[in-house]
């Protein structure tokens, strides 16, 4: 079976989409589709596992609690987020779907 990582451009999403593509005991690969969503103000993700994330399409702004400035991500940019490093998504593109791959291990 062949699947495509990118959503049908005609589809409209009101919520962020999370789809697990591969699940193993030590890691999982997720596709995330964002359409203007952001982490709620004052909220930080504090995950118990490492995460490697790549932005495939769209745009996003991420902030880490221990850094003064946010990081602007464009297609092809990737970040390694060590376990328990607090971070948040400040914004994602509202003009097109933002497509991410996130590897949790």
Secondary structure, DSSP 8 states (H G I E B T S, - for coil): ----SS--TT---SS-EEEEEEE-SS-EEEEEEESS----TT--B--SS-EEEEEEESEEEEEETT-SS-EEEETT-EEEE-TT--EEEEEE-SSS-EEEEEEE-
